[in-house]
Amino acid sequence: MKIAACVANSVGRDLALFLTEVGCNLEFVITCDNDPYEEEIHSIFSSHSVKCYRNIDINSDFFVEELKSNSIDLVFLLWWPKIVKQKSIGSVELGFINLHPSLLPFNRGKHPYYWSIVEGTPAGVSLHFIDAEIDKGNVLFQRKIDTPITTTGETLYDESIRCIIELFKDSYDDIINGNLNPKPQDSSRSTFHLGKHIEKHSEILLDKKYKALDLINIMRAKSFSGRPSSHFTLDGKKYYINIAIREAK
């Protein structure tokens, strides 16, 4: 099987180390512009003599030609932030396998850690084939994550990162050996959110009535260290809220 990879961010860096350690024979790798881990990812692959294209448009004619001329069967999208269009998807034999930090079909799109908590949908991570629509491709492997009331957006995000890396490593042999059983998603159960949805939803309106648990869930879902959290405005000033919930002993 001939494999290429598009690799970005800290998850991509960790999986780059894994792929080189297990001797994955990648035909070539694409790195991402404006990625703080790009230099490190490039160095990892270059040190193992893997051809590495830096900052290539994955929807360009050049990329499509590289896929075709190298007879690529499969492409790994390892925390890849950019949308892949059908022209590129259709240029490989098997497809593109993506990592998504939700239990698809729940929480397609952005910020699944937040929406899983505030909407009460199952949390987890998925490996799936991509198609022309966002996060709708057939699912290959999944792992569920429990979210007790003490879970915050930050702890769920961190656990999702850990689990997605672990799931890819655990599924790797099955993938390269072709032991795949792609399953269509049940779109009747799906949820989807754009990146812009989170800001409005996480604003606490002081004159609005909330169920206590709904309000707690908004605040814990947006609680992150050193990052914007849920917020409210009072007397023309904006305030941020971070909470921690601990079980009584």
N, C-alpha and C positions, 0 to 999 in steps of 0.2 A: 504494500500500500504506500502510495506517495502522499506525503503530508507537508503542508505549509502552515504557518502560524502568524497571526496578527497579535502583537503582545504589547500590553501597556500596564502602567501603574504598579502598585506594590504586589497585587495578586499575580499579575503577569511576571513580575520579577521572580517571585517565589516559584512559580511554575516553570519559568525558564531554567532555574537551577535544577528542578526536578527532571525536566526533559533531558537536559544534558547529562545528568547523573545516571539516568536509566538508559542512555545511549539511543534516544529517539533519533532516527535518521531523517531529519527535516530537510526538505529540498531548499527552502528559503524561509526567511522571517521578515515581517514588516514591523517597524517600530512607529511610534506615534509622535507627531509634533506637539509641543507644549506639554509634554509629559515629564514630570520631575525625575522619573525613573528611566528615561530613555537612554541616557549614557550608560547606566549600569546594565540595562537589558542588552544593549548593543555589545558591551564588553563581554558579557557572559557568553553570548552566541559566537562572537568573533573569536574568543579564546578556544572555542571548540570547532573552529573552521566551518561554521554554518554561515552561508551567504545571508547577508542582512541588508535589506533596503531600508534606508532611513527616510521617514516622513513621506511615503508614497501615497497618493490618492488611491484608495482601494476600489474606487469606482471608475478609474481611468482605463483607457485602452491599453496602456502599458501593463497594468496589473492583470487585466484579463488575458493579455497575450502571454504573460509569465505563467499564469495558471495553465493555459492551454499548451504552451510549448514544453512545459515540464510535466504534462499529463497528470496534474494534481487530482487525487481522488478525494481528499479531505482537507479542510482548513479549520484549525483551532482558532477561535476568537477568545483570547485570554484577557478578559477584562477590557475588551476593546470598546472605546466610547463612541464610535461613529457608525452610522447606519450603512449597511451593505445593500446595494441595489440589485435588482434581479439579474442584470447583465453579468455581474460578477458571480452571483449565486449559481446561475446556470452554466458557468464555465468549468465546473468541477463534476466529477463522476458521482460522488456520494452526497456532498453538501458541506455546509459550514456548521460546526458545533459551537454553540455559545454557552457562556456561563451566566446564569441569571439568579440574583439573590432573593428569589421568592419561590413559593410552592405553586408553580403554574398549574391551572390558569389564573390563580389568584394573584393580584397585584402585578399585572403587566405594567410596563412603563417605569416611571421614576419613583424613588423613595419608598420602596416596598416595606422597609422597616417601620416607617411611620404609619402607613395605611393598614398594615396588619394589626397594629395595636388599636388604632382608633376605630376601625371597622370590625374588629373581632374576627378577621379572616385567618385561616391557617398560615403559619410562617414556615419557611424552609428555604431550600436552594434547589436549583434544577440545572441539568445539562440538557440542551435541546437543539435540534436542527432549526435553523432560521429559514424563514420564507420572506416574501415581500412585505408582510405586515409585522408590526412590532410585537415581539415575544409571543407569536401565535404558532410557531412551528412545532412539529411533533416532539414529544418529550422522550428522552432516553433514560435518564437516571435522576432520582430525587431523594432528598432527605428532609424530614420534618424537624422543626425546631420548636420546643415548648416555650411558651411565653407567659409565665406566671405574673401576677400583679406587680412583682418587684422589678420586672423587666422594663428597661428604658429604651428609647431609640438607640442610644449609644451602645448599650450592652447587646441589643439584638443585631445591630449593624456589625459589631465586632464578632459575634458568634456566627453570623452569616458568612463573613470573610473566612473564618476558620473552617467552617463546614464546606464552603464551596471549593476550597483548596483540597481538603481531605476527600471530598466526593470525586473530584477529578482524578486524584492519585489512585483512589480505590477502583475507579472505573476504567483506568487507562488500559490495562491488559485486555479487557473486553472490547474496548474501542478499536485498538490496533489489530485485534484478532477477528474483527468483524462480528462479534457476538452482540448484536444490537437488535432491539425490539422496539422501534419507534411507535409511540402511542399518540393518537390525535388528542388534543386538548378538548375538554368539554366546555365550549364557549358559553353555554347557558349558565355556567357558574362563575364566569370570569369577572374580574374587576380590572380597571385600568385608570391610570392617572398620569397627567403630564407634570413636568417639573414645576410649572407655575402654580399648580393647585395647592401646594403645601403652604405657601405663605399666607394666603387668605384663610385657609382652614385653621391654621394654628394661631390665629389672632384671637385673643380672649376679649370679647365685647362686654364691657362692664354693665351694660343695661339689658343684656340678654339672659334669659333663664336657661340653665343647663341642669341635666341630671348630674348629681355629684360624681358618679363614676365616669360619665362622658368627659367631664372637665378634667378629672384626674388623668384619664387616658390621653387627652390632648397634651397635657403638660409633660407626662412621662415619655410620650412618644417623641417629643421634640427636645428632650433633655440631652444635651451633649456638652462635654467639657470644652470650653474655649470656642464654641461655635454658636451662631444664632439659635435661640430657642423659641418656645412660645412667648407671646408678648401681649401687652396691653398698653393703651394710651390713657394717661390721666393728666389733666390740666396742661394739655399740649405737649407732654413729655412721654417718650416711649420707654417702657420697662420690659426687661426680659425675665423669664422664670425658668429656673432649673430645679427639679425636685428629685429626691431620693426616697424610696419606700423600703422599709426594713420590717421584717417579720418580728413581732414581739417574742422574746424568749422567756 
